[in-house]
Amino acid sequence: METINQQNENSNPSLGYYPNPGWEWQKPEPKTYLKEHNLAQYARVWILNLVEIVHWILLVPSFILSFIIFQHGDALAERLGTDIQVYLLSVAPLIQAFAGLVAVVMHEYEGWQVAYFKNPLDTDFDIKNFNNEWLREVAYKMLFFLQIVGLLAFSLGVFGINKVSIAFAVASIVLAFLAPQNPKATFTFNNQPVFPIATALVVIFIVNAIVNFIAYYYLFSPALQLAQLPRILAGLAPLLFMMGGVIEGVFAESTFNQWIHFGAVIFLNLGLLVQIYFFNLLW
C-alpha cells in the first residue's frame, strides 16, 4: 500500500480534469454516470459552452444596473433620503453577481456537467464518474450566505439605516454565518437528493427574501403606477430570480438536463433586465 508521501511524490500537480491544452471551450468527456444513463447527449461540448456563456453573461447586466444606479445617484438620494442608501442599492447587484461566481467555480470544477452527486467523504469518488456532493454543499452554503448579504443591501437601501434595520441586518449576517450546517433541508425530487442547504440558512434566507420582496414593492410600485403598469409587477424581478434558482437547484440537478440548466440561468438574466427597466422608471 502506498504511503501518503509516496502518493504525493507520484502525483502530478499540473494534471487537470480538462483536455490538454485546456482552452476554455474544451470540455471533459461526459461523466460515466451520464453515459450509463443515456444522458451524455446533454454533456456535448457545445451545449456545455452555451451553459457557461449564459452564466458569465450575468455579470454584464449586473454591472450595468450598478452603474445606472450610480449614474442617477442624486435622483435616488432625493427619493430615498441618504447617499448611503444609494450606495447600498448600487452594490446589491454586484454582491449578487459575486455570489453567483461561487456556483461558477463549482461548475468549472465539474466541467460544467450536471450528474449524480456523490459524496467523496464516505464513498469511492472519481470526478470522471460523478459530481462532487460535498463541493455542492459548500458552494450552496457560500451562495446562500452571499445572497442574503445582497438581499440585505437592497432592503437597507430602500428602507434606510435605523436601529431596527441595522439590528435585523446584523442578526441575519451573524446567524447565517455561524449557523450549523446540519440538519439540512435536503429532499428528494426525481429520485435524486436536492437542496443540500442548512435548514437554519434556508430560514434566514426566506425571511430576507420576504423583506426584499416588500422593498421591491415599496420602491417600484409608485413608478409602475405612474407608467400605467400593474403595481404587482414590482415583484417580478425577485420572482424571476426565485424561479431561476428553483429550476437550476431542483430540476436541473435532478434530471441532469443541461437545457433545463440553460433555461434556469435565462430566468436569472431576465430578472436583471427587469430590474434595469424598473429602475429607469424612477427618473
C-alpha positions in Angstrom: 0.0 0.0 0.0 1.3 3.4 -0.9 2.1 5.8 1.8 0.8 9.4 1.8 4.3 10.6 1.0 4.6 8.2 -2.0 1.2 9.3 -3.3 2.3 12.9 -3.1 5.6 12.1 -4.9 3.7 10.3 -7.7 1.1 13.0 -8.1 1.2 15.5 -10.9 0.2 19.0 -9.7 -0.3 20.1 -13.3 -2.8 17.3 -14.1 -6.3 18.7 -14.7 -9.7 17.4 -15.5 -9.9 19.2 -18.8 -8.4 18.0 -22.0 -5.0 19.4 -23.0 -4.0 22.1 -23.6 -7.1 23.3 -21.7 -8.7 26.1 -23.8 -11.8 27.4 -22.2 -14.0 25.9 -24.9 -12.6 22.5 -24.3 -14.7 20.4 -22.0 -14.2 16.9 -20.4 -15.8 13.8 -21.8 -19.3 13.1 -20.4 -19.1 11.6 -17.0 -19.6 7.9 -16.6 -22.9 8.3 -14.9 -24.3 10.3 -17.8 -23.1 7.7 -20.3 -24.6 4.8 -18.4 -27.9 6.5 -18.1 -28.2 7.7 -21.7 -27.7 11.4 -20.6 -24.4 12.0 -22.4 -26.3 13.9 -25.1 -26.7 16.8 -22.6 -23.0 17.0 -22.0 -21.9 17.7 -25.5 -19.2 20.3 -25.7 -21.2 23.0 -27.5 -24.1 22.7 -25.0 -21.8 23.0 -22.0 -20.1 26.0 -23.6 -23.6 27.6 -24.1 -24.5 27.0 -20.5 -21.2 28.5 -19.4 -21.7 31.6 -21.5 -25.1 32.4 -20.1 -23.6 32.1 -16.6 -20.9 34.6 -17.4 -23.3 36.9 -19.2 -25.0 37.5 -15.8 -22.1 39.8 -14.9 -23.0 42.2 -17.7 -26.5 43.3 -16.6 -25.3 43.3 -13.0 -22.6 45.9 -13.7 -24.9 47.8 -16.0 -27.5 48.0 -13.2 -25.0 49.1 -10.7 -23.7 51.8 -13.0 -27.2 53.1 -13.7 -27.9 53.4 -10.0 -24.6 55.2 -9.6 -25.3 57.5 -12.5 -28.6 58.6 -11.1 -27.4 58.8 -7.5 -28.7 62.3 -6.9 -32.2 61.5 -8.1 -32.2 58.4 -6.0 -30.8 60.1 -2.9 -33.6 62.7 -3.2 -36.2 59.9 -3.4 -34.7 57.6 -0.7 -33.1 60.2 1.7 -29.4 59.4 2.0 -26.4 58.7 -0.1 -25.6 55.5 1.9 -28.9 54.1 0.6 -27.9 54.8 -2.9 -24.6 53.1 -2.3 -26.3 50.0 -0.9 -28.6 49.8 -3.9 -25.7 50.1 -6.3 -23.6 47.4 -4.6 -26.5 45.0 -4.2 -26.4 43.6 -7.8 -22.7 43.3 -7.6 -22.9 41.3 -4.4 -25.5 39.0 -6.1 -23.2 38.7 -9.1 -20.2 37.6 -7.0 -22.5 35.2 -5.1 -23.2 33.6 -8.5 -19.4 33.1 -9.0 -19.5 30.5 -6.3 -21.7 28.4 -8.5 -19.4 29.1 -11.4 -16.4 27.7 -9.5 -18.4 24.6 -8.8 -19.5 24.2 -12.4 -15.9 24.8 -13.6 -14.6 22.1 -11.3 -17.3 19.7 -12.7 -16.5 20.5 -16.3 -19.9 22.3 -16.5 -21.6 19.0 -16.3 -24.5 18.1 -14.0 -24.5 14.5 -13.0 -25.3 12.3 -10.0 -23.9 13.9 -6.9 -21.7 11.5 -4.8 -20.1 12.4 -1.5 -16.3 11.8 -1.6 -16.2 11.8 2.2 -17.8 8.3 2.6 -17.6 6.7 -0.9 -15.1 5.9 -3.6 -15.3 9.0 -5.7 -13.9 9.8 -9.1 -14.6 13.1 -10.7 -14.8 11.4 -14.1 -17.8 9.4 -12.9 -19.9 11.7 -10.7 -20.3 15.2 -9.4 -18.9 16.1 -6.0 -21.7 16.3 -3.4 -19.6 17.9 -0.7 -18.4 20.6 -3.1 -22.1 21.3 -3.9 -22.9 21.6 -0.2 -20.0 24.1 0.4 -20.9 26.0 -2.7 -24.6 26.3 -1.7 -23.6 27.5 1.8 -21.5 30.3 0.4 -24.0 31.1 -2.4 -26.9 31.5 0.0 -24.9 33.4 2.6 -23.8 36.0 -0.1 -27.3 36.1 -1.5 -28.5 37.1 2.0 -26.0 39.9 2.1 -27.1 41.0 -1.3 -30.8 41.0 -0.3 -29.9 43.0 2.8 -28.0 45.6 0.8 -31.1 46.2 -1.4 -33.5 46.2 1.5 -31.4 48.6 3.6 -31.0 50.8 0.5 -34.8 51.1 0.2 -35.8 51.3 3.9 -32.8 53.2 5.2 -30.4 52.8 8.1 -32.1 52.8 11.5 -31.9 50.8 14.8 -34.4 48.2 13.5 -32.9 47.7 10.1 -29.3 47.5 11.5 -30.3 45.0 14.1 -32.1 42.9 11.5 -29.1 43.0 9.2 -26.5 42.2 11.8 -28.6 39.4 13.2 -29.2 38.0 9.7 -25.5 38.0 8.8 -24.2 36.7 12.1 -26.7 33.9 12.3 -26.3 33.0 8.6 -22.5 32.8 9.0 -22.5 30.9 12.3 -25.5 28.7 11.6 -24.8 24.9 11.9 -24.5 23.0 8.7 -26.9 20.3 9.9 -29.7 19.5 9.7 -30.1 20.2 6.0 -33.3 21.0 4.1 -32.5 18.2 1.5 -35.4 16.5 -0.1 -35.8 14.0 -2.9 -37.0 15.0 -6.4 -37.0 12.8 -9.4 -35.4 10.2 -7.1 -32.4 12.5 -6.5 -31.4 14.4 -3.4 -31.6 18.1 -4.0 -31.3 21.3 -2.0 -28.5 20.3 0.4 -28.6 23.5 2.4 -28.6 24.0 6.1 -32.1 24.4 7.4 -31.2 27.4 9.5 -29.6 29.1 6.5 -32.8 28.5 4.4 -35.0 30.1 7.1 -32.8 33.2 7.3 -32.8 33.4 3.5 -36.6 33.1 3.3 -37.1 35.9 5.9 -34.8 38.2 4.0 -36.4 37.3 0.7 -39.8 38.3 2.1 -38.4 41.6 3.3 -36.7 42.1 0.0 -39.9 41.5 -1.9 -41.6 44.2 0.2 -38.7 46.5 -0.5 -39.2 46.0 -4.3 -42.9 46.7 -4.0 -42.2 49.8 -1.9 -39.6 51.2 -4.3 -41.1 50.4 -7.7 -44.9 50.3 -7.3 -45.5 54.1 -7.4 -43.3 54.4 -10.5 -45.2 51.5 -12.2 -48.5 53.1 -11.4 -47.3 56.4 -13.0 -46.3 54.4 -16.0 -49.8 52.8 -16.1 -48.4 49.4 -15.4 -49.8 47.0 -12.8 -48.2 47.6 -9.4 -47.9 43.9 -8.8 -45.2 43.8 -11.4 -42.9 45.3 -8.7 -42.3 41.8 -7.5 -41.4 40.4 -11.0 -37.6 40.6 -10.7 -37.4 38.6 -7.4 -39.9 36.2 -8.8 -37.7 35.5 -11.8 -34.7 35.1 -9.6 -36.6 32.6 -7.4 -37.8 30.7 -10.5 -34.2 30.5 -11.9 -32.8 29.3 -8.6 -35.5 26.6 -8.2 -35.2 25.4 -11.8 -31.5 25.0 -11.5 -31.3 23.7 -8.0 -34.2 21.3 -8.1 -35.0 20.4 -11.7 -31.6 20.7 -13.5 -29.8 18.9 -10.6 -32.3 16.1 -10.5 -32.7 15.5 -14.3 -29.1 16.3 -15.3 -30.6 18.0 -18.4 -28.4 20.9 -19.5 -31.2 22.6 -21.4 -33.1 23.0 -18.1 -29.9 24.3 -16.6 -29.6 26.8 -19.5 -33.3 27.9 -19.0 -32.7 28.5 -15.3 -29.9 31.0 -16.0 -32.0 32.7 -18.6 -34.6 33.4 -15.9 -31.8 35.0 -13.8 -30.7 37.2 -16.7 -34.4 38.2 -17.3 -34.6 39.2 -13.6 -31.7 41.6 -14.0 -33.1 43.1 -17.2 -36.4 43.7 -15.4 -34.5 45.5 -12.7 -32.8 47.7 -15.2 -36.1 48.6 -16.8 -37.8 49.3 -13.5 -35.0 51.5 -12.2 -35.3 53.6 -15.3 -38.9 54.3 -14.4 -37.7 56.1 -11.2 -36.2 59.1 -13.0 
